[in-house]
């Protein structure tokens, strides 16, 4: 059985181009029949060779993938995720090569088949462009490593802990227990703030004291109170700095360092604020609040 195709000879096309619209009707003599694939010409040996090429390509792709994984993981500084993606890509190329060899062995003509393949690749590229962009962005994130699993980051208006980084997405978990999957291209194109990069973070709060307060004493007591709390790091040490002369208070900015995760921030802030309040109360320092003096006009005034 032979696959049959139909086409116009070039001389027929030229004659049609010079004809009037009413004459543009190809005659049977202008139609040329060509054969692209002859099933009867394929022998059992060709089928066996084609099947062998597919099997060998598949086996070699698996072996190459494993060998490349061992090689990449042995390199210093090579992220595990990037090694997996690169090994998979090479494996896919080897398997695809085996498929092409099998098609050639069956006697397919690469002329029309190549055109069809190119057209298919173009369609696939535009259809899968978002996936390919995510894959490329995921590879860049794996190689550059702006964050790793367990880091606390701010990205695309989301703050959370990095749970997983794969070929296409970055999964984060927020402090309220939500899991958020961000496309890799979104993460790569957004400002990335890694809050865990230095191993500690700074948090501050304001304690407003009344204007008659001895500020040197208040600052020293605030630092002593914060230092005594287990969630506050001793190095770098906490600080208490006069920040502002407000309407009703003199504001002291209490700054301290803690572990970078969200829960450590919340707990240490609670501990530090309660400790400063207790210390100020026991030493007669008033944390002031806005006060208003009201008067009522008498009748006749």
N, C-alpha and C positions, 0 to 999 in steps of 0.2 A: 504493500500500500504506500502510495506516495503523497506527500503533502503538496498541494497545488496552490500557486499564487497567481494573481493576474496583475498586469501592468501595461502601460502604454509605451510603445517604442518611441525613441527620441525624435525620429523623423515624423512620426504621427503627431507628436506634441507640437513640433514646429509648424506643421501644416494647419493644425487646429488653431494655433495662435494667430495665423493670418486670415482666418475665416470669419465670416459674419456670425452673430449669435445663433442664427437659425441653422447654420451649418456645423455647429460645434456638437456633433454627435459621433462618437467613435464607432467606426465600422468594425466588424469582426476581424478584418485583416490587421487593424491597428492594435489589437489586443495580443500581447505576447504572454504565453504561459511559461512560467519557470517553476522549477522544483527546488524547494529548500531543504527537504529532509525525506529520505527514502527509507521507510521502515524495513523493506525487504533487504536493503543493503546492510543492515545491522546484523552481525553474526552473534552467535552465543559467546564467542571470545570477546567481542566488543562489550556485550552486556556484563560479562564477568570482570573485564578491566574497569568499566565504569563503576560497578559496585565496589570493587577493590579500592578504587581511588577515593570514593566517599568514605569507606571504612578507615582507610589509612589516614585520610585527612582528619577524621574525627579523633582517631587514636593519637596522632601526632599533636593535635591541638591540646588534648588533655595532658600529654607528657610535657609539652612545651610550657603549658600553664603552670604545672607543678614545679618544673625546673626554674622558671622565672620567679615564682613565688619564693623559692628557697634563696635564689640569688639576690632579689631585691631586699628581702628581710635580713640578709646578711650585711647589707650596706648600712653604714652609720648615718643616722638622721633620716632614713627613708621611712615615712609613715606607713603603717600597715594597710590602711585603706587605699592609699595611692598604689601600693604594690599589687593589691588585688585587682584594681581597675586596669592597670597596665598589662598584667598577665592575662586578664580576660580578653582584652582587645587583641593581643597577639594571637590568642587561641582562636578567636573568631575569624581572623584573617587567614589562618592556616586551614581551618575547616572550609572556608569559602573557596580557597584555592583548590582544595580537593574536589569541590562541587564543579568548579569550572573545568577541571581536567576531565571529569566524568562526562560533562556535556560535550566537550570536544571529541571524546572517544566515541560517542554515539553518532557523530557525523553531522551535528548541527552546524549550519553556516553562521559564522560570527558576524556577517554583514547585518542582516535584519535582526539577529539575536542581540548583537551588540547595541544596535540602536534602541531596541526594546529595553535592554538592561539600563542604558543611560537614561532613557525616559523614566523608567521605573525608579531609578535612584533619585532623579530630580523630584519626582512626586513624593517619594518617601522623605526626602530631605525637608521639603517645605511642610509636610504633614507632621514630621517628628522634630521640627526645629526647636520647640520648647524643651523637649526631652534631651536633645543634643546639647542645648545651652546649659541645662542643669547638669548634665554629665560632665561637660567641660569645666563648669564652675566648681563642681564637686571635686574634680581632680586638682584644680588650683588650690582649693581650701585644704585638701589633704597634704599637698606639697608645702604650701606656705605656713600652714598651722597657726593662724591667728588665735586659735583657741583649741583646747582638747577636751575630751570627755570629762565632765565634772566641773568645768569652769563656769563661773557666773558671768554672763555677758548681757549687754544692752545692744540689740540689733533690731532695726525696723520697728521701733517703738515698743519692743517687747523685752522684758527683763526676765531671765530664767537661767536655769542650769542646763548645760549641754548634756543630753542623754545619749544621743547617737548621731554619728555623721556617716552617711552612706553616699552612694554614687549620685543621688539626685536630691536628697533632702537633708535638712538639719533639724533634728527633733530636740525641743527644749521643754523643760518642766518648770512652771511658774511656782511661786511660793504658795498660791492657793490651790495647787494640785492639778492645774490644767496642763495637758500636753499639747504643744503647738508644733506643727510641721511646717517649716519654711522652705520654699524652693531654694536650691543652692545658688541660683543666679540672683535671687533677691538678697540673700545674705552677702554675696560677694559685691553687689552693687550698692550696699548700704554701709554707712559708718558702723564700724564694729568697736565697741568699748568692752575690753576684757577687764572685768573687775577683780579677777583672781590672779592676774599676771604677776603682781608684786608680792603676793602671799598675805597681804593685809590691806585694809581699807580705813579711810578716815570718816568719822561721823561727828557731827557737832550739834549742839543745842544752845539756846540762849537763856540765861538766868538774869532777869531784870531786878536789880536791887534799888532801894531808895537812895535819894541823893545824899543823905547824911552818912552813908556807909563808908567805912575804911576800905578802900578798894584793894590795897596791898594785902590786907588780911583776908578779904573775901576771895581774892585770886588764889592765895596759898591754900586756903581751906578747900576750895573747889578742886584743886589739883590733888590734894591729899585724899579727898573723898573718892575721886574717880580711880586713883591708883589702887585703892583697897579692894576694888571689885574684881572678881576672877575673870570676867569677860573682857576687861580692859587690858590691853597689852602694855607691858612695862617699857618695851622698846619697839618703836619710838615712844617716848613718854607723853602723857597727856599734857594739855596746855589750857590755861584760862586767860583770855585776853579781853581787855576792855574794848568794846566794839562801837558803842554808840551812846550819845546823850539823847535819850528819847524824851517824849513829853512828860512821862510820869516816872521813868526809871533810868538808871544807868545800866546798859546791857553788857553783860559779860558773856563772851562766846566760849563755851566749854567744848574743847576739841579732844578727841581720843581715837586711838587705833584699835582695831579688832580683827578677828578672822574674816575672810572675804565673803563667806556665804550669807544668805539673807537672814536665816534664823539667828546667826551670831550677831548680826547688826541689830535686830529687834531686841534680843535679850540684853545685850551689852548697853544699849541705849536706855532700856528700862532700869537696869541696875545703876548706871551712872547718874541718871536724873534723880532717882530715889535717894541715892547716897548723898548727892549735893544738897537736896532738900533737908534731909535729916541733919547734916552737918551745919547748915546755915541756921536751922531752928535751934539747935543746941548751943550755938554761939551768939545768939541774939541778932543775927543778920536777917533782915526782912526782905523777902521776895515780894516786891511791890506790885501793885496793880493800879490801873487807871482810877483816879478819884475825881469827883466833880463837886463843886460847891454850888448849892442851889439857894436862891433867895426869892422871896415872894413880895411883890410890891404891895404896900398898904393902900387901902382905899383913900382916894384923895391925892395921892402922890402923882 
